[in-house]
Amino acid sequence: MKQKSKNIHRSHFRTRSVLELFGLIALVILVIKQWQVIDQSFFSISNSELKYLAIAFGLYWVFFPLGSLSYRLLSKKKIIIHQMALAQLAGNGPGRVIPGGLGNVSFSVLYLKNSGVALQKAIVIGIANNLTGILINTALFLTILFFKPEIRSLLNSSINFGSASFVILVGFSLLATAVWVSHLKNVRSYLHKLYLQWKFLLKFLANDKKRIIGVLLIAVTIISVNSLIMHLCALSVDVSLSIANTVIALSIGVLVGGLLPTPGGLGAVEAGIAATLVVLGYSAPEATSIALLYRTITYWMPLLPGTVAYFYMRERKLL
């Protein structure tokens, strides 16, 4: 029995090692293929007011552990904040090769599992944490559109048949895939277990309103700090960017990044942010510079530290 367990462990270790190697190679290829974007980012930085960028860089690292605190509030288990933060940072390293920003979620879930949280519960906590951010962001987006009819008018005028058809097609494809997968016997059984964990989590939070308020406040803070980072990026290239326009551009950029299956939304988020800023009345060079500077801070800057964090966590069997 022990020999069989050792063989399974070795097989799992070999499989994981191969996947890690391919992930690392993919990460290197990603950096090489996007070198032109990186070069443009450095050019934008070199022609900007560095004092604003310095504040933006600092803000990123100051608010980074907030996501870890949110995971702790959603879990009954005492999650070690700095380890959770390192797991999320690792998601910003090798996790970048996973499309749509799912790398950060999967690494956080993996850390929770290795910390003693049941896998289904860890998955539900990861989804709940990100779903909270999406709901808060959507609420802010709709609130701005309601109180800013001029922004709503500009966005409506930019919607064409092609873009609307693309969003509908992607949404329908995702829905159809989800429905098909949910009908598979093994998946259906697994989804039932996740459903039970959802009920447990909602009941747990319903009995502790302070946790709900804490998670919501953290989500609002993270969105606010991200908006402030983009605002500082705009100031660094001498562009006045209102908070309303910042939230709108970020929301659409993240949406586009989530719809297109690129690593961490690479290219898609930048295009979404820049295109939205152009629609809102900013010039193409201004919009592109702001998008590149923002993504330099939130995408490229954590890449190397995230890779170091990944190997550190793997060495200690926390991932």
JOJOMO-V853367 format. One record per residue. N is the residue number from 1. SS is DSSP state (H for helix, E for strand, C for the rest). PHI is phi in whole degrees, 0 to 359 (none if undefined). BURIAL is 1 if it has 9 or more other ideal C-beta (glycine too) atoms within 8 Angstrom, else 0. Layout:
# JOJOMO-V853367
N_SS_PHI_BURIAL + N_SS_PHI_BURIAL
This chain:
# JOJOMO-V853367
1_C_none_0 + 2_H_296_0 + 3_H_296_0 + 4_H_296_0 + 5_H_296_0 + 6_H_295_0 + 7_H_296_0 + 8_H_297_0 + 9_H_297_0 + 10_H_295_0 + 11_H_298_0 + 12_H_297_0 + 13_H_297_0 + 14_H_296_0 + 15_H_299_0 + 16_H_294_0 + 17_H_298_0 + 18_H_296_0 + 19_H_297_0 + 20_H_296_1 + 21_H_297_0 + 22_H_297_0 + 23_H_296_1 + 24_H_294_1 + 25_H_298_0 + 26_H_298_1 + 27_H_294_1 + 28_H_296_0 + 29_H_299_0 + 30_H_301_1 + 31_H_296_1 + 32_H_296_0 + 33_H_293_0 + 34_C_260_1 + 35_H_298_0 + 36_H_296_0 + 37_H_295_1 + 38_H_299_1 + 39_H_298_0 + 40_H_295_1 + 41_H_296_1 + 42_H_297_0 + 43_H_295_0 + 44_H_297_1 + 45_H_295_1 + 46_H_294_0 + 47_C_253_0 + 48_C_241_1 + 49_C_283_1 + 50_H_293_0 + 51_H_295_0 + 52_H_290_1 + 53_H_294_1 + 54_H_298_0 + 55_H_295_1 + 56_H_296_1 + 57_H_300_1 + 58_H_296_0 + 59_H_301_1 + 60_H_302_1 + 61_H_283_0 + 62_H_289_0 + 63_H_273_1 + 64_C_306_1 + 65_C_291_1 + 66_H_300_1 + 67_H_300_1 + 68_H_294_1 + 69_H_296_1 + 70_H_297_1 + 71_H_300_1 + 72_H_294_1 + 73_H_293_1 + 74_H_280_1 + 75_C_248_1 + 76_C_287_0 + 77_C_285_0 + 78_C_286_0 + 79_C_282_1 + 80_C_284_0 + 81_H_303_1 + 82_H_291_0 + 83_H_289_1 + 84_H_297_1 + 85_H_296_1 + 86_H_293_1 + 87_H_296_1 + 88_H_292_1 + 89_H_296_1 + 90_H_298_1 + 91_H_294_1 + 92_C_270_1 + 93_C_254_1 + 94_H_302_1 + 95_H_297_1 + 96_H_294_1 + 97_H_283_1 + 98_C_271_1 + 99_E_298_1 + 100_C_67_1 + 101_C_77_1 + 102_H_285_1 + 103_H_299_1 + 104_H_297_1 + 105_H_294_1 + 106_H_296_1 + 107_H_291_1 + 108_H_294_1 + 109_H_296_1 + 110_H_297_1 + 111_H_295_1 + 112_H_301_1 + 113_H_299_1 + 114_H_287_1 + 115_C_265_1 + 116_C_105_0 + 117_C_274_1 + 118_C_302_0 + 119_H_304_0 + 120_H_299_1 + 121_H_293_1 + 122_H_298_1 + 123_H_297_1 + 124_H_297_1 + 125_H_296_1 + 126_H_299_1 + 127_H_294_1 + 128_H_299_1 + 129_H_298_1 + 130_H_284_1 + 131_H_295_0 + 132_H_299_1 + 133_H_298_1 + 134_H_296_0 + 135_H_295_1 + 136_H_296_1 + 137_H_297_1 + 138_H_297_1 + 139_H_297_0 + 140_H_296_1 + 141_H_301_1 + 142_H_292_0 + 143_H_297_0 + 144_H_297_1 + 145_H_297_1 + 146_H_290_0 + 147_H_269_0 + 148_C_237_1 + 149_H_299_0 + 150_H_293_0 + 151_H_291_1 + 152_H_300_1 + 153_H_294_0 + 154_H_296_1 + 155_H_292_1 + 156_H_297_0 + 157_H_289_0 + 158_H_269_0 + 159_C_282_0 + 160_C_239_0 + 161_H_299_0 + 162_H_296_0 + 163_H_293_0 + 164_H_295_1 + 165_H_296_0 + 166_H_297_0 + 167_H_298_1 + 168_H_296_0 + 169_H_296_0 + 170_H_296_1 + 171_H_298_1 + 172_H_295_0 + 173_H_296_0 + 174_H_296_0 + 175_H_295_0 + 176_H_298_0 + 177_H_296_0 + 178_H_296_0 + 179_H_295_0 + 180_H_297_0 + 181_H_296_0 + 182_H_294_1 + 183_C_272_0 + 184_C_289_0 + 185_H_304_0 + 186_H_297_0 + 187_H_293_1 + 188_H_300_1 + 189_H_295_0 + 190_H_292_1 + 191_H_296_1 + 192_H_296_0 + 193_H_296_1 + 194_H_295_1 + 195_H_300_0 + 196_H_296_1 + 197_H_293_1 + 198_H_300_1 + 199_H_299_0 + 200_H_296_1 + 201_H_295_1 + 202_H_295_0 + 203_H_293_0 + 204_H_299_1 + 205_H_288_1 + 206_H_298_0 + 207_C_271_0 + 208_C_217_0 + 209_H_300_0 + 210_H_298_0 + 211_H_295_1 + 212_H_299_1 + 213_H_299_0 + 214_H_298_1 + 215_H_296_1 + 216_H_294_1 + 217_H_296_0 + 218_H_296_1 + 219_H_298_1 + 220_H_297_1 + 221_H_296_1 + 222_H_297_1 + 223_H_296_1 + 224_H_296_0 + 225_H_292_1 + 226_H_300_1 + 227_H_295_1 + 228_H_294_1 + 229_H_299_1 + 230_H_294_1 + 231_H_299_1 + 232_H_293_1 + 233_H_298_1 + 234_H_294_1 + 235_H_299_1 + 236_H_293_1 + 237_C_250_1 + 238_C_61_0 + 239_C_239_1 + 240_C_270_0 + 241_C_243_1 + 242_C_290_0 + 243_H_298_0 + 244_H_299_1 + 245_H_296_1 + 246_H_296_1 + 247_H_297_1 + 248_H_297_1 + 249_H_296_1 + 250_H_296_1 + 251_H_300_1 + 252_H_290_1 + 253_H_299_1 + 254_H_293_1 + 255_H_298_1 + 256_H_298_1 + 257_H_297_1 + 258_H_285_1 + 259_H_283_1 + 260_C_266_1 + 261_C_281_0 + 262_C_251_1 + 263_E_302_1 + 264_C_64_1 + 265_C_73_1 + 266_C_302_1 + 267_C_85_1 + 268_H_290_1 + 269_H_296_1 + 270_H_301_1 + 271_H_296_1 + 272_H_296_1 + 273_H_295_1 + 274_H_297_1 + 275_H_297_1 + 276_H_294_1 + 277_H_297_1 + 278_H_296_1 + 279_H_298_1 + 280_C_280_1 + 281_C_110_0 + 282_C_269_1 + 283_C_290_0 + 284_H_300_0 + 285_H_299_0 + 286_H_297_1 + 287_H_298_1 + 288_H_294_1 + 289_H_298_1 + 290_H_297_1 + 291_H_298_1 + 292_H_293_1 + 293_H_295_1 + 294_H_299_1 + 295_H_286_1 + 296_H_298_1 + 297_H_286_1 + 298_H_268_1 + 299_H_246_1 + 300_H_281_1 + 301_H_301_1 + 302_H_281_1 + 303_H_299_1 + 304_H_291_0 + 305_H_302_1 + 306_H_294_1 + 307_H_294_1 + 308_H_297_1 + 309_H_298_1 + 310_H_298_1 + 311_H_293_0 + 312_H_296_1 + 313_H_291_1 + 314_H_293_1 + 315_H_299_0 + 316_C_263_0 + 317_C_55_0 + 318_C_262_1 + 319_C_231_1
